[in-house]
Amino acid sequence: MTSAITIPDAAPGARILAFGDYRPARIVTNDELAETVDTNDEWIRSRVGIAERRIAGDDEGIVELGVHAAGKALANSGLAPSDIDLVILATCSAETPMPGHAAQVAHRLGIEAPGAFDLNAACAGFCYALGTASAAVRAGSARNVLVIGSEKMSQWVDWTDRSTCIIFADGAGAAVVTASETPGIGPVVWGSAGDKYDKIIIDDRNSFIRQEGQAVFRWATSAIAPVALQACERAGVRPEELAAVVPHQANLRIIEAIARKVKASNAIVADDIVQSGNTSGASIPLALSRMIERGDVPSGAPALLVGFGAGLSYAAQVIQIP
Ligand SMILES: CC(C)(COP(=O)(O)OP(=O)(O)OC[C@H]1O[C@@H](n2cnc3c(N)ncnc32)[C@H](O)[C@@H]1OP(=O)(O)O)[C@@H](O)C(=O)NCCC(=O)NCCS
C-alpha cells in the first residue's frame, strides 16, 4: 500500500526580511601593508581597488564575527530567536573543520535547536546559502532562515606574500529569509569549473592561500556576466530594472567589468571592496547591508547578487531589497 506524502508548511515563495553586517574594528591601510611588504597604495588602488580592509582580532573567529552580523540581521528583521528554524553559515576560512559553526552562532543568539550547517562554496558561498534557504522555505522544511557569510581570511593569508595579503580581509554579513506569498528571491543560477580547482587554493592545513591572479581575473571577467544575465532572465527581471548590482567584492576591476557586461543602466554597483577588502563569502551581504543602511537602494526594488571564486564555483540570483 502507498500513501501520499504531504508538505503542510510549504510556501509559494521566500523573501529577505533584513540584512545585518559586521566589520572588525581594526582598519589596515595600504600604507600600513607597505611597511612590511614591497607594495604601495597606488599599485593596490589601481590594480585591485582596495583602500583599506578590516582585520579581526585574535578573539574574533568565524563564530564571533557571525554572531555580530546575524544578531544585527535578526534585530533588523523584527523576528525573535525562537522564530528561526534553520541557520546556514557560509565560510571557507574556518579555523577548524568540525564542528560546524552555524549551530554555535545559533546557540549564542538564543536560537534553540534549529537545523544548522556550514556551507563551503568559497566566495560564492552566500549566494549558494541564500538559494538553499529559499528552497528550504519553499519545500516546507523551514519558515525562517538565518543565512550568514562569515570569514576570517586573515588567518589563511601569508602576510609576507604581496600578491594575496593586499586582497583578503575579515568580516561577516547575514540575511533573514522568511516564507512569503510572493517570491522575493529569484531562482539561483549556480555552477562550477572543477577543472580549475587549483587556481585559488589552500593546499593543506600548513599552507596559505595562493592563486593564479591573471587566470582568475580572466575567468571572472569572461564567465561570470553570462551567469548574472541568466539569473535576471530566470527571475523575469530586465537588467535595466535592477536598482543594484552586488557582485562578490573580489577586485574593483572585475566588479566594473561584470557591471559593464550586465548593462544595468539604472543600478548602483556595489563597491564596498574599497573599504572592506575581499571578504570572500561575506562580501555580498556586507556590501548590500551597507547600501541599505545608507539609503542608497529603495526597498522593494530588485538587486542582482553574483558570487564567484575558489572551486571554481559561482552562483547568482535576483532578490527584492528588503
Ligand atoms: C592579483 C592581481 C591584482 C595581480 O595583478 P596583475 O595585474 O595580474 O599583476 P601580475 O601578477 O601580472 O604582476 C605584475 C607585477 O606587479 C607585481 N606585484 C604583484 N603584487 C604586487 C603588489 N601587491 N604590489 C606591487 N607590485 C606587485 C608583480 O610582482 C609583477 O611584477 P613584475 O612585472 O616585475 O614581475 C590580479 O591578477 C587580480 O586581481 N586577479 C584576480 C584575483 C582575485 O580577484 N582573486 C579573488 C577571487 S575571489
The ligand as an ORCA input file, in Angstrom:
! r2SCAN-3c Opt
* xyz 0 1
  C      46.240     39.593     -8.142
  C      46.198     40.720     -9.166
  C      45.778     42.007     -8.507
  C      47.580     40.912     -9.731
  O      47.547     41.928    -10.722
  P      48.212     41.668    -12.115
  O      47.989     42.882    -12.917
  O      47.721     40.370    -12.664
  O      49.717     41.601    -11.684
  P      50.816     40.499    -12.016
  O      50.638     39.296    -11.143
  O      50.925     40.289    -13.510
  O      52.083     41.250    -11.550
  C      52.515     42.466    -12.203
  C      53.709     42.983    -11.453
  O      53.269     43.541    -10.216
  C      53.991     42.922     -9.147
  N      53.134     42.841     -7.968
  C      52.350     41.829     -7.587
  N      51.720     42.150     -6.453
  C      52.118     43.386     -6.129
  C      51.823     44.248     -5.075
  N      50.971     43.929     -4.085
  N      52.394     45.466     -5.054
  C      53.254     45.841     -6.027
  N      53.581     45.054     -7.047
  C      53.028     43.843     -7.101
  C      54.402     41.573     -9.688
  O      55.495     41.053     -8.985
  C      54.724     41.911    -11.102
  O      55.986     42.491    -11.153
  P      56.963     42.233    -12.424
  O      56.224     42.784    -13.609
  O      58.191     42.993    -12.055
  O      57.158     40.751    -12.481
  C      45.224     40.401    -10.336
  O      45.735     39.343    -11.107
  C      43.867     40.027     -9.834
  O      43.180     40.834     -9.242
  N      43.422     38.787    -10.083
  C      42.167     38.308     -9.585
  C      42.374     37.810     -8.192
  C      41.104     37.739     -7.420
  O      40.216     38.537     -7.578
  N      41.059     36.757     -6.552
  C      39.963     36.537     -5.706
  C      38.893     35.847     -6.448
  S      37.601     35.500     -5.353
*
